Amino acid sequence: MKKFKFKINGNQYDAEILSVEDNIAEVEINGTQYTVEVDKELQPIKTPKLVRSQAVPSTDVVPSTAKTSKPSAPKGGGTIKSPLPGVVLEMFVKEGDLVKIGQKLLILEAMKMENNIEADKEGKIVSINKHKGDSVMEGDILIVIGE
């Protein structure tokens, strides 16, 4: 558990606390084990453990699905989701338009900043679920891209 070095009356002591249960401690000093009884009950110090949830990009339809398709599979298709809550300021596409990866689709104002939302898939715009001036929440589907 813990190791200590003591110097008492000029003598060097290496001490290690092996275990602590209630008020009984197992201690090793210079290689010899001792059972020590403490006046009061000792409580082990518990350090809180930080647990964070796994971050998943909001544009994924299913997080466990691979981002690349098989060579024989059709390309494109999927949804574009809002990464943050905000307001749609401007739309650059309409239904039926063909888009390529990286093409700017819309501008989303979130936290007083303008964010460009770009296509991460190739395909044809099947539907536009949010329009200029609409408020959106994080994860809302903005645009559906088909093949």
C-alpha positions as CSV (number, residue, x, y, z in Angstrom):
1,M,0.0,0.0,0.0
2,K,2.3,2.7,1.3
3,K,6.1,2.8,1.9
4,F,7.8,5.1,4.4
5,K,11.4,5.6,5.5
6,F,12.1,6.6,9.2
7,K,15.3,7.5,11.0
8,I,15.0,7.0,14.7
9,N,18.0,7.6,17.1
10,G,20.2,7.4,14.0
11,N,18.8,4.0,12.9
12,Q,17.2,3.8,9.4
13,Y,13.9,1.9,9.1
14,D,12.0,1.0,5.9
15,A,8.3,0.6,6.7
16,E,5.5,-0.6,4.4
17,I,1.8,-0.7,5.3
18,L,0.5,-4.0,3.8
19,S,-3.2,-3.8,4.7
20,V,-5.6,-2.1,7.0
21,E,-8.8,-3.6,8.3
22,D,-10.9,-1.8,11.0
23,N,-8.2,-0.8,13.5
24,I,-5.7,-3.6,12.7
25,A,-2.8,-2.9,10.3
26,E,-0.3,-5.3,8.8
27,V,3.0,-3.6,8.7
28,E,6.4,-4.7,7.5
29,I,9.5,-3.0,9.0
30,N,12.9,-3.8,7.6
31,G,11.6,-7.1,6.3
32,T,9.8,-8.3,9.5
33,Q,6.0,-8.3,9.5
34,Y,4.0,-7.0,12.5
35,T,0.3,-6.8,13.3
36,V,-0.4,-3.4,14.8
37,E,-3.6,-2.3,16.7
38,V,-4.5,1.3,16.3
39,D,-6.3,3.3,19.0
40,K,-9.1,4.4,16.7
41,E,-10.8,2.8,13.7
42,L,-9.1,3.8,10.4
43,Q,-11.1,4.6,7.4
44,P,-9.5,4.1,4.0
45,I,-9.3,7.3,1.9
46,K,-11.5,6.9,-1.2
47,T,-10.5,8.9,-4.3
48,P,-13.5,9.6,-6.5
49,K,-13.3,8.0,-9.9
50,L,-14.0,10.3,-12.9
51,V,-16.2,8.5,-15.4
52,R,-16.8,10.1,-18.8
53,S,-19.2,8.9,-21.4
54,Q,-17.8,8.1,-24.8
55,A,-18.1,10.9,-27.4
56,V,-19.9,9.9,-30.5
57,P,-20.1,12.3,-33.5
58,S,-23.7,13.5,-34.0
59,T,-23.6,12.9,-37.7
60,D,-23.4,9.1,-37.3
61,V,-26.7,7.2,-38.0
62,V,-25.5,4.3,-35.9
63,P,-22.3,4.7,-33.8
64,S,-21.2,1.1,-34.4
65,T,-21.5,1.3,-38.2
66,A,-18.3,1.8,-40.0
67,K,-17.8,5.1,-41.8
68,T,-16.6,3.5,-45.0
69,S,-18.7,1.3,-47.3
70,K,-17.8,-1.9,-49.1
71,P,-16.6,-1.3,-52.7
72,S,-19.7,-3.1,-54.0
73,A,-22.1,-1.2,-51.8
74,P,-23.9,2.0,-53.0
75,K,-22.2,5.2,-51.9
76,G,-23.6,8.2,-50.0
77,G,-26.9,8.4,-48.1
78,G,-27.6,9.3,-44.5
79,T,-28.5,12.3,-42.4
80,I,-26.8,15.5,-41.4
81,K,-27.5,16.3,-37.8
82,S,-27.1,19.5,-35.8
83,P,-23.9,19.4,-33.7
84,L,-25.1,22.1,-31.3
85,P,-28.4,23.8,-30.4
86,G,-28.9,26.9,-32.4
87,V,-30.7,28.7,-35.3
88,V,-30.4,28.1,-39.0
89,L,-29.1,31.3,-40.5
90,E,-28.8,30.4,-44.2
91,M,-29.4,27.4,-46.5
92,F,-27.1,26.7,-49.5
93,V,-29.0,23.7,-50.9
94,K,-32.5,22.7,-51.8
95,E,-34.2,19.3,-52.3
96,G,-33.0,17.5,-55.4
97,D,-29.5,19.1,-55.4
98,L,-26.5,16.8,-55.8
99,V,-23.8,17.4,-53.0
100,K,-20.3,16.3,-52.6
101,I,-18.3,15.6,-49.4
102,G,-17.1,18.9,-47.9
103,Q,-19.8,21.1,-49.7
104,K,-21.3,23.8,-47.5
105,L,-25.0,23.0,-46.8
106,L,-26.0,25.6,-44.3
107,I,-24.9,28.1,-41.6
108,L,-25.9,27.4,-38.0
109,E,-25.7,30.1,-35.4
110,A,-24.8,28.5,-32.1
111,M,-23.5,30.2,-29.0
112,K,-23.2,33.5,-30.9
113,M,-20.9,31.9,-33.5
114,E,-21.6,31.0,-37.1
115,N,-20.9,27.3,-37.9
116,N,-20.6,26.0,-41.4
117,I,-22.4,22.6,-41.7
118,E,-20.8,20.6,-44.5
119,A,-21.8,17.4,-46.2
120,D,-19.9,14.4,-45.0
121,K,-21.5,12.2,-47.6
122,E,-22.1,12.3,-51.4
123,G,-25.6,12.1,-52.8
124,K,-28.8,13.8,-53.6
125,I,-30.7,16.0,-51.1
126,V,-33.8,13.9,-50.3
127,S,-35.4,16.2,-47.7
128,I,-34.6,19.4,-45.8
129,N,-36.1,19.1,-42.3
130,K,-35.1,22.6,-41.0
131,H,-35.2,25.9,-42.8
132,K,-33.8,29.4,-42.5
133,G,-34.8,30.9,-39.1
134,D,-35.7,27.5,-37.5
135,S,-34.4,26.7,-34.0
136,V,-32.7,23.3,-33.7
137,M,-31.5,21.2,-30.8
138,E,-28.3,19.1,-30.7
139,G,-28.9,15.9,-32.7
140,D,-31.9,17.2,-34.7
141,I,-31.8,15.9,-38.3
142,L,-31.3,18.9,-40.6
143,I,-30.9,17.3,-44.0
144,V,-31.4,13.8,-45.4
145,I,-29.0,12.8,-48.2
146,G,-30.0,9.9,-50.4
147,E,-28.0,8.0,-53.1
